[in-house]
Amino acid sequence: MNVRHVISTVYIGLTIFSAINTCRADDNKEIVQTPIVGQGFVDAQQKAASAANAYASILAKKGTPTFTTELRKALALAYPTSILSSPKAMNEISSYLRNNSKDLSEATAQQLHSSIVDIVGGTPVDGGERPIPPRLPTKTDSDPRFTRNLLVLLSESRDRVYGGLPTKQFVNTVALTGKGLCTGVVIGKSAVLTAQHCICDGATESVFVGADMLGNGDEYRVKSTAVMKTCGSPRATMADVGLVFMENAFPDGIEPTRIAAPAEINNATTLRAVGFGRTEDNVTGRKMMVDLPVASPDCTGVVQGPSGRASDTSYYGCNAHFELVAGHPLLGRDTCNGDSGGPLFVESKDAITGAKTFVLAAITSRAIETPGLAACGDGGIYVRLDGAIRSWIDTQLKSLTDGTR
């Protein structure tokens, strides 16, 4: 039977069931830090996850690499189909785009639909084709830790984003321009944290603050930079982190983010990535966010891969203790070019008030290298912001306040 037909059959049945049993009490409640969507999007996203899970369970035993691959592949097809066929979800995204994208403020319905198709990475429900992702299990698919956290993520649709959405939130996530494009995050009144290789590659002329580089925003000139390791240093010697210092302080509306405590990073099962990088449809310069299941929190574990047991360092190519590994819920998508240096946030809950906020856990360094796959799509490697790296950052920020920089 045709794969697309199987997915559609399972999806239709679950959609009907879900539609009958959906609670409408809080339709207008927005996802935390995600004002683009409301209950319509949440419902559509959950239907896609349920359909993908049911489909993968038919083909493989839950918890196996094949199950995870089929789950992610099915979700990559069901997710856009579910969003595009939900009038409420489409209305929520359309309203956001009209209000926050300068080039879409007076767009026709057809133009908005095309933009949403680009955002969700889907084939229009009225036709068109998109290649089915490969069946070969990726490295993250063979890691039980990733599978476990992926299933947890898919069960938490209320405050989660599976497939990537534009955002005007996370104001302190910025774009670095110059000889290339990177992402960074404001951690001081005039300091932006990014990847060392972004600075070495010349993305050091200015910093853009806004949601879309083709829309409204502000630019700030760069004064100086600092890197934890010199350009060209071996990857394993020190972390891929650097700081960009501005000529003038950011205004009060751009609050520096809080860096997470080590325990918050260690205990994270899901991290939210934010960046301006290339999407599946080669769109760049728009701030996007997505939630990523963690595979290895500190690159010190062991994976039972296809060729036997292997350490995280040899299996993923990450550095023990100061890097982590995370993957994308949908097969064939991930942080990509332009996302380098961008933040990974972990949700933090106030012990007294119960209020939820996002704090900075890591920054984007590079993709996992998997033969036979595209440069982006099999997970990424991210630099943790604790230990010696946190000490280096604090020292650099102190130099701003004591006048030594």
C-alpha positions in Angstrom: 0.0 0.0 0.0 1.2 3.5 -0.8 2.8 5.1 2.3 1.0 8.4 1.8 -2.3 6.6 1.6 -1.6 4.6 4.8 -0.8 7.8 6.7 -3.8 9.6 5.3 -6.1 6.7 6.3 -4.9 6.6 9.9 -4.8 10.3 10.1 -8.4 10.8 8.9 -9.8 8.3 11.5 -7.9 9.9 14.3 -8.9 13.4 13.2 -12.6 12.5 13.4 -12.1 10.9 16.9 -10.1 13.9 18.1 -12.6 16.4 16.7 -15.4 14.8 18.6 -13.6 14.8 21.9 -11.8 18.1 21.8 -12.4 20.4 24.7 -13.2 24.0 23.7 -13.0 25.7 27.1 -9.7 27.5 26.5 -9.7 28.0 22.7 -8.1 31.4 23.1 -5.3 30.3 25.4 -1.9 30.9 23.8 1.2 28.6 24.1 3.8 30.1 26.5 6.1 32.4 24.5 4.2 31.4 21.3 1.5 34.0 20.6 1.3 32.9 16.9 -1.0 30.0 17.8 -3.9 29.0 20.0 -6.0 26.0 20.6 -6.7 25.4 16.9 -3.0 24.9 16.2 -2.6 22.8 19.4 -5.4 20.5 18.2 -4.0 20.1 14.7 -0.5 19.4 16.0 -1.8 16.8 18.4 -3.8 15.0 15.7 -0.7 14.8 13.6 1.3 13.3 16.5 -1.4 10.7 17.2 -1.6 9.7 13.6 2.2 9.4 13.2 2.4 7.3 16.4 -0.3 5.0 15.3 1.3 4.5 11.9 4.7 3.8 13.2 3.3 1.4 15.8 1.9 -0.7 12.9 5.2 -1.0 11.1 7.7 -1.5 14.0 8.0 -2.3 17.7 7.9 0.9 19.8 11.4 1.9 21.0 13.3 0.4 18.1 15.3 2.6 15.7 12.9 1.6 12.9 9.9 2.8 15.0 11.6 6.1 15.6 12.5 6.6 12.0 8.9 5.8 10.8 7.4 8.0 13.5 9.5 11.0 12.5 8.9 10.3 8.8 5.1 10.0 9.3 5.1 13.2 11.5 6.9 15.1 8.7 4.0 14.3 6.4 1.1 14.4 8.9 2.1 17.7 10.6 1.8 20.0 7.6 -1.3 18.2 6.4 -3.0 18.6 9.7 -2.1 22.3 10.0 -3.1 23.1 6.4 -6.5 21.4 6.7 -7.4 23.1 10.0 -9.3 26.3 9.4 -8.7 27.5 13.0 -4.9 26.8 12.8 -4.7 28.5 9.5 -6.6 31.5 10.8 -4.3 31.8 13.8 -1.1 31.7 11.7 -2.6 34.0 9.0 -3.5 36.6 11.7 0.1 36.5 13.0 1.6 36.9 9.6 -0.6 39.8 8.7 0.2 41.6 11.9 3.9 40.9 12.0 5.3 40.5 8.5 5.6 43.8 6.6 5.5 42.1 3.2 2.3 40.1 4.1 0.2 42.9 5.8 -1.9 43.3 2.7 -1.4 39.8 1.2 -4.1 37.9 -0.6 -5.5 34.7 0.8 -3.4 32.7 -1.8 -0.2 34.5 -0.8 -0.8 33.9 2.9 -1.5 30.2 2.1 1.7 29.9 0.2 3.7 31.5 3.1 2.2 29.1 5.6 3.1 26.2 3.4 6.7 27.4 3.4 6.6 27.8 7.2 5.1 24.3 8.0 7.2 22.7 5.3 4.2 20.9 3.8 2.7 19.9 0.5 -0.5 21.8 -0.1 -3.6 19.8 0.6 -4.9 20.5 -2.9 -1.9 19.0 -4.7 1.8 19.0 -5.2 4.5 16.5 -4.1 7.2 16.5 -1.5 9.9 13.7 -1.4 9.3 11.2 1.4 12.2 11.3 3.9 14.6 8.4 3.8 13.9 5.1 5.6 17.4 4.6 6.8 17.6 5.2 10.6 19.6 8.3 11.5 22.1 8.4 14.4 19.6 9.9 16.7 16.9 7.3 15.8 19.2 4.6 17.1 19.6 6.3 20.5 17.0 5.2 23.1 17.4 8.4 25.0 16.3 10.4 22.0 13.3 8.2 21.3 12.2 8.4 25.0 12.4 12.2 25.0 10.7 12.4 21.6 7.7 10.5 22.9 7.6 12.8 25.9 7.6 15.8 23.6 4.8 14.5 21.4 2.6 14.0 24.5 3.1 17.6 25.5 1.3 19.5 22.7 0.0 22.4 24.8 3.3 24.3 25.2 5.3 22.7 22.4 6.1 23.3 18.8 7.0 20.2 16.7 7.6 21.6 13.2 9.0 25.1 13.5 7.1 28.4 13.6 8.0 32.1 13.2 8.1 34.0 16.5 8.2 37.7 17.6 9.0 36.5 21.1 12.5 35.9 22.3 13.4 39.5 21.6 16.9 38.8 22.9 17.5 36.3 20.1 19.2 38.4 17.3 20.8 38.0 13.9 24.5 38.7 13.2 25.3 40.0 9.8 28.5 40.7 7.8 30.3 38.1 5.7 27.4 35.7 6.3 24.5 35.2 8.6 24.4 33.8 12.2 22.2 33.9 15.2 23.1 35.2 18.7 21.5 35.9 22.0 21.8 39.0 24.2 23.3 38.2 27.6 24.4 41.7 28.6 23.3 45.2 28.0 25.8 45.5 25.2 26.9 41.9 24.7 25.7 39.1 22.4 26.7 35.4 22.8 27.2 33.5 19.6 29.4 30.7 18.1 33.1 31.2 17.7 33.1 30.1 14.1 30.5 32.9 13.3 33.0 35.5 14.5 35.9 33.8 12.6 33.7 33.7 9.4 33.1 37.4 9.6 29.4 37.8 10.8 30.6 40.7 12.9 29.4 44.0 11.2 26.0 44.5 12.9 23.3 42.9 15.0 19.6 42.9 13.8 16.9 42.9 16.5 13.4 41.9 15.2 11.3 39.0 14.0 12.0 39.2 10.2 15.0 40.8 8.5 12.7 41.7 5.6 10.3 43.5 8.0 10.6 46.0 10.8 13.6 45.9 13.1 16.7 47.7 14.4 20.4 47.3 13.7 23.2 47.9 16.1 26.9 48.3 15.2 29.5 45.9 16.5 32.4 47.4 18.5 34.6 44.4 19.2 34.6 40.6 19.7 36.1 37.9 21.9 36.4 34.2 21.3 37.2 31.4 23.7 39.6 29.7 21.2 41.5 31.2 18.3 40.2 30.8 14.8 41.4 27.5 13.4 41.9 25.8 16.7 41.0 22.1 16.9 37.4 21.5 17.7 38.1 19.5 20.9 40.4 22.1 22.6 37.9 24.7 23.7 34.3 25.5 23.1 32.8 27.0 20.0 31.6 30.2 21.7 32.3 33.9 21.3 31.0 37.3 22.3 30.1 40.3 20.2 30.2 43.7 22.0 28.1 46.6 20.7 29.1 50.3 20.3 26.0 51.2 22.4 23.9 49.4 24.9 20.7 47.8 23.9 17.5 49.7 25.0 15.5 48.6 28.0 13.1 46.6 26.0 15.8 44.1 25.1 16.4 42.2 28.3 19.5 40.0 28.6 18.5 36.3 29.0 19.3 34.4 32.2 21.8 31.5 31.8 20.5 28.2 33.1 21.9 26.4 36.1 23.8 23.1 35.5 20.9 21.1 37.0 18.4 22.7 34.6 20.5 21.7 31.6 21.1 18.2 32.9 17.5 17.5 33.6 16.1 18.9 30.3 14.3 16.4 28.0 13.3 19.1 25.5 15.1 22.3 24.4 13.7 25.2 22.4 15.9 26.3 19.5 15.5 29.8 18.1 17.3 31.1 15.0 17.3 33.0 11.7 18.7 30.1 9.7 17.7 28.3 6.5 14.4 26.4 6.6 13.3 23.4 4.5 12.2 25.8 1.8 15.4 27.9 1.8 13.8 30.8 3.6 16.4 32.7 5.7 16.2 35.8 7.9 13.0 35.0 9.6 13.2 34.2 13.3 11.9 30.6 13.9 11.5 28.4 16.9 11.2 24.6 17.4 11.3 22.2 20.3 14.1 19.6 20.1 14.3 16.3 22.1 17.6 15.8 23.9 19.7 12.8 22.9 22.7 13.3 25.1 22.8 16.0 27.8 26.6 16.1 28.2 28.1 13.8 25.6 29.3 11.3 28.3 26.9 8.4 27.6 27.0 5.3 25.5 24.8 4.4 22.5 24.0 0.9 21.3 24.3 1.7 17.6 24.1 -0.4 14.5 27.8 -1.3 14.8 27.7 -2.0 18.5 28.2 0.0 21.7 29.9 3.4 21.2 30.6 6.4 23.4 28.7 9.6 22.6 32.0 11.2 21.6 32.7 8.7 18.9 29.1 8.1 17.8 28.1 11.7 17.5 31.4 13.5 17.2 30.7 15.7 20.2 33.0 16.8 23.1 32.4 15.3 26.5 31.1 17.4 29.4 30.8 20.7 27.5 28.5 19.8 24.5 25.1 18.2 24.2 23.2 16.5 21.4 19.6 17.1 20.3 17.5 16.2 17.3 14.3 17.3 15.5 10.9 15.7 16.0 10.4 15.6 12.2 12.7 13.6 10.0 14.8 15.6 7.6 14.6 18.9 9.5 16.9 20.6 12.0 18.8 23.7 13.0 20.7 24.7 9.8 22.8 27.4 8.1 22.3 30.7 9.8 21.2 29.2 13.1 24.8 28.8 14.3 25.3 30.7 17.6 21.6 30.7 18.3 20.2 29.8 21.7 18.7 26.6 23.0 16.3 27.5 25.9 15.1 25.2 28.6 11.8 25.9 30.4 12.2 26.9 34.0 9.4 26.9 36.6 9.5 29.3 39.5 9.3 27.2 42.7 7.1 29.8 44.4 4.8 31.3 41.8 4.8 28.4 39.3 5.4 30.8 36.5 7.2 29.4 33.5 10.0 31.1 31.7 12.7 30.1 29.2 16.4 30.3 30.3 19.5 29.8 28.2 21.0 26.3 28.2 23.2 26.1 25.2 24.1 27.6 21.8 24.1 26.0 18.3 27.5 24.8 17.1 27.2 22.3 14.2 25.2 19.5 12.7 25.8 15.8 13.4 27.7 14.4 10.4 25.8 11.4 8.9 26.9 9.9 5.6 24.1 9.9 3.0 22.0 12.6 4.6 21.8 16.3 3.9 24.0 18.7 6.0 21.0 19.5 8.2 18.5 16.9 9.3 20.1 14.4 11.7 20.4 16.4 14.9 22.8 19.0 16.1 25.6 19.5 18.5 25.3 22.4 21.0 27.7 24.0 23.5 26.5 23.9 27.1 26.8 27.1 29.0 28.1 25.9 32.4 31.4 25.0 33.9 34.5 26.6 32.4 32.5 28.1 29.6 30.2 29.9 32.0 33.3 31.2 33.9 34.8 32.5 30.7 31.6 34.3 29.8 31.3 35.8 33.3 34.9 37.1 33.0 34.3 38.7 29.6 31.1 40.4 30.9 32.9 41.6 34.0 35.5 43.3 31.7 32.6 45.5 30.4 31.6 46.7 33.9 35.1 47.3 35.2 36.2 49.2 32.1 39.0 46.9 31.1 37.4 46.2 27.7 
